[in-house]
């Protein structure tokens, strides 16, 4: 069938093949593009034959292409998308539009495409441009379980001045009552199945389940409406060990510790709203909080075996009081007492005549005063003033550390952290894969699934421990040199600074950062 003629050649088709008969040479090959635009169904398959035929003008038919269908439909390999292209000119499209939609639908049916037809596109098909005519519905992954927990208060003391009164404030013990909310889990959802263009169901993966991490001794998990909820079973204090949420029974003393209570010794945390009388002791396995504005005096002992100590007021120890914490001590001011902490000692206003020993001893940078006594820090001391204008002898000793050793240990921690992250990601992928088919697993697969789940949790716990270790090492690195004393206002004469084995006696009032670097005492 002939469909094009000019003075040089004719074009005709036979069984969808296109032939050219050139009777007169001289037609430029470049101008053949105009012919293609007039006939969008024409697809060139042999450009060399076209060029030779136009040059030789033999009058014999030469196969140069093929005739594309009016409606050209392509389907993706996954049967999730079909596109259509209408191989007509704009004029031809206007003429055939009334019947075109029905013809497209009929061809889609022949291809077994029954779902996802884009009706808006169907009735507004463009010429010579591929558009999506049918699209499958992707399965919607179920939502992962969502966990939320009680938010612990940040243990960061603030020293503020309100008229003539100073307050050393912090949220120290997070106290809860029986039935109080501690956390919850919104369960994972099933997800929505999808369909491909043939109408086949595509199963959806259920969201990943997550376990609420808590100690069940004093925390109860129960189903409430649409979620699992954690609630306290006792009056207690909330804290975390790694990711594990715990409630420790809290001994609440409304008032003072003295003749009416006797000495206190308790397996848990203690909160005292008043003070501790002279000669009495308070010992707890967890945190101790003493909230009386007047602080404490010549107590016997205040000891936390594994936690922190917070004294909202100060301590006038009369050279008798002893405070010791496994982690940190927070106190407004201290006089003539002994304070020890494996972590840090935070003092708001002053320490006079005290024996202080901790990894870090930190006084307020603007008003903190360290006068007399003996101070022993492992890594760092910061304060505003050391000594006083009367030149009271004050000795500060910083034990110091080997920076190169800390750097090596930090590198080891970071390498192990990176390795464990890879293990964690591998376990996570395996758990996610198995969770999509939990109901279909045999005994061996269930055992393997359980193994990956347990390994995931154990690896996550290891990472938390490593992170704590990394933070401790980074704290070392924050100090200058191999040990640091930072005096932000003034160190008075007769102050003795010892960092590692190096000593410096202050003869004239000065301030700055003192540290040891390569066995040299440096002041900045």
LOPA-530927 format. One record per atom (N, C-alpha, C): z, x, y. Coordinates in steps of 0.2 Angstrom, whole numbers, plus 5000, padded with zeros to 4 digits. Atoms other than C-alpha are relative to their C-alpha. Example, Ala and Ser with C-alpha at 12.3 -4.5 7.8 and 13.67 -1.06 7.14 Angstrom:
500050044994;503950624978;500050045006;499949964994;503650684995;500349965005;
This chain:
500050044994;500050005000;500050045006;500049964993;499550075017;500449975005;499550024995;500850075030;499950035007;500149964993;500150195044;499350035000;500749975000;498450245050;499950025007;500249974993;497850355065;499350034999;500749975000;496250455069;500050064995;500049945004;496850595058;500249994992;499850015007;497650525042;500349934999;499750065002;498350375033;500650024996;499449995005;500050355024;500049934996;499950055004;500250245009;500550014995;499549995005;501550214996;499849974993;500150035007;501450184977;500650024996;499449995004;503050154967;500550045003;499549974996;504150214981;499850085002;500249934998;503150384982;499549995006;500450014994;502250414999;499550065000;500649965000;500550495000;499750015007;500449994994;499550565015;499350024998;500749985001;497650565016;499850025007;500249974994;497050685030;499250005000;500750005000;495250655035;499850045006;500249964994;495250755052;500650055001;499549954998;496150915055;500250005008;499949994993;497050955071;500749965002;499450034998;498650845071;500650054999;499449955000;500150955075;500649974996;499450025005;501550955062;500649985004;499450024996;502850945076;500049925002;500150074998;502150775081;500149954995;499950045005;502450705064;500749965000;499450034999;504250665069;500049935003;500150074996;503650525080;499849954994;500150055005;502950445064;500649984996;499450015004;504550465055;500549955003;499650044996;505450375069;499849935000;500350075000;504250225068;500149974993;499950035007;504550215049;500650034997;499449975002;506350255045;500150004992;499950005007;506150215027;499650064997;500349955003;505050365025;500450075000;499649945001;505950525018;499650054998;500549955002;505050685018;500450044994;499849965006;505250785001;499650064999;500449945001;503850915003;499750015006;500249984994;503650985020;499350055000;500549955001;502451125014;499349964998;500650045002;501250995006;499749965007;500250044994;501250895023;499650055004;500349954995;500851055033;499350024997;500649985003;499451105021;499549955001;500550064999;498650935021;499849995007;500250014993;498650925040;499550055002;500549944998;497751095041;499450004996;500650005005;496551075026;499549945001;500350065000;496050895029;499549994995;500450005005;495350885012;499849924998;500250075002;495350695011;500349974994;499650025006;496350694995;500749985001;499350014999;498050614993;500550054998;499549955001;499550724994;500749975000;499450035000;501250674989;500550045005;499649974996;502450715003;500749975001;499350034999;503950605002;500149944996;499850065003;504750444996;500249945005;499950054996;505050275002;500749974999;499350025001;506950235004;500149935000;499950075000;507650065001;500249985007;499850024993;507949955016;500750005000;499350005000;509749935011;500250064995;499849945004;510550105005;500750005000;499350005001;512250094998;500350064996;499749945003;513350244993;500749994999;499450025002;514950234984;500450074998;499649945002;516350374983;500250004993;499849995007;516850454967;500649964997;499450035002;518550374967;499949925001;500250085000;517750194970;500549975006;499650024995;518850184986;499649985007;500450014994;517450174999;499350004999;500750015001;515650115000;499750005007;500450004993;514450145015;499349974999;500750035000;512850055019;499650035006;500449984995;511350115029;499449965000;500650044999;509950005035;499450045003;500649964998;508250095035;499549965003;500450044996;507449985048;500050025007;500049994993;506850005066;500449945003;499650054996;507849905079;499649935000;500450065000;506349775080;500049974993;500050035007;506349755061;500749974998;499350035001;508249735061;500149945003;499950074997;508149595073;499749954996;500450055003;506849505063;500449984993;499850015007;507749525046;500849995000;499350005000;509549515052;500349934997;499750065003;509849325047;500150014992;499950005008;509549365028;500350074998;499749945002;510249545029;500750004997;499350005002;512049505026;500049984993;500050035007;511649405010;499850054995;500349955005;510549545003;500550064999;499549955001;511949675006;500549984995;499550035005;513249564997;499750004993;500350005007;512049544983;500050074997;500049945003;511849724981;500750034998;499349985001;513649754982;500349974993;499850035006;513949634968;499750034994;500349965006;512649724957;500350064999;499649935002;513649884959;500749984998;499350025002;515249784954;500550015005;499549994995;516049804971;500249935002;499750074999;517149644973;500550005005;499450004995;518549704984;499950045006;499949954994;518849775001;499449995005;500650004996;517249705010;500249995007;499950004992;517249735029;499549955003;500450064998;516649565035;499750015007;500249994993;516549615053;499450055001;500549955001;515449765049;499449964997;500650035003;514349655038;499649965004;500450044995;513749545052;499850035006;500249974994;513449675064;499850074998;500249935003;512549815054;499550035005;500449964995;511749955065;499450024996;500649975004;509950025061;500150085000;500049935002;509850195053;500650045002;499449974999;511650235054;500549984994;499550025005;512950245039;500649975003;499350034998;514450135041;500449984994;499650025006;515850085029;500049935000;500050085001;515549915022;500549974995;499450025004;516949915009;500550054999;499549955000;518550005008;500649974995;499550025004;519849994994;500750005003;499350004997;521749974997;500450054996;499649945003;522750134994;500749974998;499350025002;524350114985;500550035005;499549984996;525850124996;500650034996;499549965004;527150254990;500749965002;499450034998;528850174989;500450055005;499649964996;530150235002;500550044996;499549965004;531350374996;500749965002;499350024998;533150324996;500350035006;499849974993;533950345013;500850005000;499249985000;535750425014;500250015007;499749984993;536850425029;500850004998;499349995001;538650485030;500450005007;499550004995;540150485041;499950075004;500249944996;539850615055;500750035002;499449974999;541250735056;500050035008;499949984993;541950785074;499950085000;500149934999;541450955080;500650035002;499349974999;542951075080;499850055006;500149964995;542651145097;500549985006;499550014995;544151155109;499750005007;500250004994;543951115127;500650005005;499549994996;545051175141;499849985007;500150024993;545051075157;500649995004;499550004996;546051055172;500049935004;499950064997;546650885178;500650005005;499449994995;547750905194;500450064998;499649945001;549151015189;500150014992;499949995007;549050985170;499450024997;500649985005;547951075157;500149974994;500150035006;547350995142;499650044995;500449965005;546751085126;499849954995;500150065004;545850945118;499450024995;500550005005;544850935102;500149944995;499950055006;544450805088;500150044994;499849965006;545350895074;499949974993;500050045006;545650775060;499749945000;500450065000;544450645056;500449954995;499650055004;545650505050;499749944999;500250075002;545150355040;500549964997;499650055003;545950205034;499749974993;500350035006;545750115017;499549955002;500550054998;544150015017;499550035005;500549984995;543350115031;499450044997;500649975002;541550165030;499950075000;500149935001;541050335024;499350024999;500749995001;539250325020;499749954996;500450055004;537850225012;499450034998;500749985003;536250235002;499649935000;500550055001;534750115005;499650034994;500449985006;533950124987;499350015002;500849994999;532150184985;499749944998;500450065001;530850054985;499550014995;500549995005;529550014972;499350025002;500749994998;528050034983;499549944999;500550055001;526449924984;499450034996;500649975004;525049944971;499449995005;500650014996;523249964978;499549974995;500650025004;521549914972;499450045002;500749974998;519850004971;499549945001;500550054999;518249924975;499849954994;500150045005;518049854958;500549954998;499550055001;519649764959;500650034995;499549975005;520649884947;500650015004;499449994997;522449894951;500250085000;499849934999;523050064957;500850005001;499250005000;524950094953;500350045005;499649974994;526150144967;500650044997;499449965002;527450284964;500649975004;499350024997;529250224967;500250065004;499749954996;530150314981;500550044996;499549955003;531250464976;500749985001;499350014999;533050424972;500450065002;499549954998;534450524980;500749984998;499350015002;536250534975;500550015006;499549994995;537650504987;500550054997;499649945002;538650664987;500749995002;499350014998;540550624987;500550014994;499549995005;542150654978;500349934999;499850075001;542650494969;500849994999;499350015000;544550534969;500349955005;499750054995;544850434985;499449975004;500550034997;543150374989;499749954995;500250055005;542450214981;499249985002;500750024999;540550174979;499949934998;500150075002;540149984979;499349975003;500650034998;538549874981;500249955005;499950054995;538549774997;499349985003;500750034998;537049655000;499450044998;500649975001;535649775000;500050084999;499949935000;536449944999;500650024996;499449975002;537750064991;500450025005;499649984995;539150095002;500750044998;499449965001;540550225002;500649985004;499550024996;542250175008;500750044997;499449965002;543950265008;500549954997;499550035004;545250214996;500750015003;499349984998;546750295006;500050015007;500049974993;547350345023;499950074999;500249935001;546550515024;499650035005;500449974996;545650645032;499350024997;500749995003;543750665030;499850075001;500349944999;542950835027;499450014995;500649995005;541450915018;500150074997;500049935004;541351055005;499350004998;500749995001;539551105006;499749935002;500250064998;538650935005;500449944997;499650055003;540050844996;500549985005;499550034996;541050725006;500649984996;499450015004;542850715002;500549975005;499550024996;544350625008;500750034997;499449975002;546050715007;500549955003;499450044997;547650615008;500350035006;499749984994;548350625025;500749985001;499350024999;550250635028;500050005008;499950024993;550450555045;500750005002;499350004998;552050595054;500049975007;500050034993;552350475069;500750035003;499449974996;553550585080;500050074998;499849935001;554350755076;500150014993;499849975007;554650865061;500750035002;499349984998;556550895062;500549984995;499550035005;558150835054;499949944996;500250065003;557450665050;499550014994;500549995005;556050735040;500150064995;500049945004;556550905034;499450045001;500649965000;555351045031;499449964996;500550045003;553650975026;499650054995;500449965004;552651045011;499549944997;500550065002;551050935007;499450034997;500749995003;549550944995;499549965004;500550044996;548250885008;500150025008;500049994993;548150875027;500649965003;499450024997;549650845039;499849995008;500150024993;549450755056;500749985003;499350014997;551050765067;499949985008;500150024994;551050665083;500450035005;499549974995;552550745091;500050084999;499949935000;553250925089;500350024993;499649975005;554051035076;500650045002;499449974998;555851075079;500150074998;499849935001;556551255080;500350014993;499749995007;556851325062;499749964995;500450045005;555751205053;499350024999;500649985003;554251235043;499549944998;500550045003;552651145039;499450044996;500549975004;551551195025;499549954996;500550055003;549951105019;499450044997;500649975003;548451145008;499450005004;500650014995;547251075021;500250015007;499949994992;547251055040;500749985002;499450024997;548751045050;499949995008;500150024993;548750955067;500649985003;499450014996;550150955080;499849985007;500350034994;549750845094;500549995006;499650014994;551350845105;499850045006;500249974994;550950895123;500550065001;499649944999;552451015123;499950064995;500149955005;551851115108;500650014996;499549985004;553051205097;500450065002;499649954998;554451325099;500250054994;499849955005;555451445087;500049974993;500150025007;554751365071;500150054995;500049955005;554951445055;499350024998;500749995002;553151435048;499649945000;500550055000;551651335050;499450034996;500549975004;550451375036;499549954997;500550035004;548751305030;499750044995;500349965006;548251365013;499350015000;500750005001;546451325014;499649985006;500450034994;546051245031;500250035007;499949984993;546351255050;500749985003;499450034996;547851235062;499849995007;500150024993;547751145078;500649985004;499450024996;549151145091;499849985007;500250024994;548751045106;500350035006;499649974995;550151115116;500050084999;499949935001;550751295115;500550024995;499549985004;551951395105;500450055004;499549964997;553551475113;500450034994;499749985007;554051575097;500650035000;499349964999;555551675103;500050054994;500149955005;554851805091;500249984993;499850035007;555251695076;499449964997;500550055003;553751575074;499450044997;500649975003;552351625062;499549944998;500550045001;550751535061;499450034995;500549975004;549451565047;499549954997;500550045003;547851485042;499450044996;500549975004;546551515029;499350015004;500650004996;545151475042;500150025007;500049994993;545451455060;500749975003;499450034997;546951425072;499749995007;500250034993;546651325089;500749995003;499450014997;548051335101;499950015008;500150004993;548251305120;500350075003;499749944998;549451455123;500550034995;499649975004;550551575114;500550055003;499549954997;552151675118;500550024994;499549975004;553151785107;500049974993;500150035007;552451725090;499550044996;500549965004;551451795076;499549944997;500550055002;549751705072;499550044996;500449975004;548651755058;499449954997;500550045003;546951685052;499450044997;500649965004;545551745040;499449995004;500650014996;544251665052;500150025007;499949994993;544651655070;500649975003;499550034996;546051625083;499749985007;500350024994;545551525098;500649985004;499550014995;546751525113;499849985006;500250034994;546551425128;500250045006;499749974994;547651505142;500250074999;499749935000;548651655137;500350014993;499649975006;549451755123;500550055003;499549964997;551051845129;500550034994;499649975005;551951965117;499949984993;500150035007;551151905102;499750054995;500449965005;550551985086;499549954997;500650045001;548851915083;499550044995;500449975005;547751955067;499549954998;500550055003;546051875063;499350045001;500649975000;544251915061;499750005007;500250014993;543851855079;500649975004;499550034995;545151825093;499749985006;500450034994;544451715107;500449975005;499750034995;545251675123;499549985005;500450034995;544551575137;499750065005;500349954997;543251685146;500250005008;499950014993;543751625164;500850015001;499350004999;545651605162;500550034995;499649975005;546251685146;500350065002;499749944998;547551815148;500450024993;499749975006;548151935134;500550055003;499549964997;549752015139;500550034995;499549975004;550852135129;499849994992;500150015007;551052125110;499550054997;500549965004;549852195097;499549954997;500550055002;548152115093;499550044996;500449975005;547152155078;499449964998;500650035002;545352095076;499550044996;500549965004;544052135063;499450025003;500650004997;542552105073;500050005008;500150014993;542752045091;500649975003;499550034995;543952005105;499749985006;500250024994;543551905120;500549975004;499550034996;544651865135;499850015007;500149994993;544651855154;500450065002;499549954998;546151975156;500450034995;499649975005;547052105146;500650045005;499549974996;548752165153;500249965006;499950044993;549452115170;500150055005;500049964994;549752185187;500750055000;499449965001;551452255181;499950054995;500249955005;550552365169;500449994993;499750005006;551352295154;499650034994;500449975005;550852395139;499749954995;500350055005;549552295128;499550044996;500449965004;548752365113;499549954996;500650045003;547052295106;499750044995;500449965005;546352355090;499549964996;500650045003;544652305083;499850054994;500149965006;544452365065;499350034999;500749985000;542552365066;499749994993;500450015006;541252365053;499450055000;500649965000;539752455047;499449965001;500550054998;538252375055;499450014995;500649995005;536952455043;500149974994;499850045007;537952385028;499949935001;500050074999;537952215036;499249985000;500750014999;536052225040;499750004993;500250005007;535752275021;500249934997;499850065004;536752125015;499749945003;500350064997;535952005027;499250004997;500650005003;534252065021;500049974992;499950025007;534852035003;500149925000;499950084999;535451855008;499349975001;500750034998;533751815016;499550004995;500549995006;532751875001;500249954995;499850055005;533851764989;499949935003;500150064997;533751625001;499349984999;500750015001;531851635001;499849984993;500150015007;531851644982;500249934998;499750065002;532951494980;499649945003;500550054997;531851394992;499449984996;500550015005;530451414980;500249974994;499850035006;531451364965;500249935002;499950064998;532051214975;499449955001;500750034999;530251164980;499749984993;500250015007;529751184961;500349944997;499650055003;531151074955;499949935004;500250064996;530750944969;499449974997;500750035003;528950924963;500149974993;499950035007;529450904945;500449945000;499650065000;530750774949;499649945003;500450064997;529550674960;499549984995;500550025005;528250684946;500349964995;499750045005;529450624933;500249935002;499850074997;530150484944;499549955000;500550065000;528550394945;499849974993;500150025007;528550374926;500649994996;499350005004;530450354922;500049954994;500050055005;530150194912;499650024994;500449985005;528850284901;500250064996;499849945003;529750444897;500349994993;499750005007;530150484879;500750055001;499349964999;531850574875;499950075002;500049934998;531250754877;499850005007;500249994993;530450714894;500649975004;499550024997;531950624899;500550055001;499549945000;533050774895;499750055005;500349954996;531850884904;500049985008;499950034994;531850764919;500750015003;499349994998;533750774919;500250075002;499949934999;533750964918;499750025007;500249984993;532650974934;500449975005;499650034995;533750854943;500650045001;499349965000;535350954939;499850075003;500249944998;534451114943;499949995008;500150014993;533851044960;500749995004;499450014996;535650994965;500450075000;499749935000;536351164959;499750055005;500349964995;535051254969;500149995007;499950024994;535351154984;500750025002;499349984999;537251194983;500050085001;500049924999;536851384981;499750015007;500349994993;535751374997;500549995005;499450014995;537251295006;500550065001;499649945000;538351435001;499750065003;500449944997;537051565006;500049995007;500150014993;536851485023;500750015003;499349984997;538751495026;500150085000;500049935000;538651675021;499650045005;500549984995;537151705032;500349995007;499750014993;538051635047;500650045001;499549954999;539551745044;499750075002;500349944998;538451895044;499750005006;500350014993;537551835059;500550015006;499549994995;539151825068;500250075001;499849935000;539552005064;499450035005;500549974996;537852045072;500049985007;499950024993;538251955088;500450045004;499649954996;539552085092;499650065001;500349934998;538952245101;500350054995;499849945004;539052405091;500349984994;499750015006;540152415077;500749965000;499450034998;541552315085;500149995007;500150024993;541752235102;500749975003;499550034996;543052205115;499749985007;500350024993;542452095130;500549975004;499650024995;543452085145;499649975006;500450034995;542651965157;500250005007;499849994993;543751985172;500350075001;499749934998;544952135172;500550024994;499649965004;545852255160;500550045004;499549964995;547452325169;500250064996;499749945003;548152495167;500549994995;499650005006;549152545151;499849954995;500350045005;547952435141;499750064995;500349955005;547552535125;499549964995;500550035005;545952485116;499850054995;500249965006;545552555099;499549964996;500650035004;543852515091;499950054994;500049965006;543752585073;500550065001;499649944999;544452765075;500050025007;500049974993;544052785094;500549965004;499550034995;545352745107;499950025007;500149994992;545352725126;500649975003;499550034996;546752705137;499849985007;500350024993;546352605153;500550035005;499649974995;547052705168;499949965007;500150034994;546252605182;499749934998;500350075002;545852415182;499350005000;500850015001;544152375175;499949944996;500250055004;543152255166;499450024996;500649985003;541652245155;500049994992;500150005007;541052255137;500250074997;499849945003;541852395126;499850004993;500250005008;541152445109;499950074998;500149935003;540852595098;499349994997;500749995003;539052645094;499950074998;500149935002;538652795084;500650055001;499449964999;540452865085;500150015008;499949994993;540352845104;500349945003;499750064996;541552735115;499549985006;500550024995;540352635126;500349945004;499850064996;540852525141;499449985005;500550034996;539552415149;500349955006;
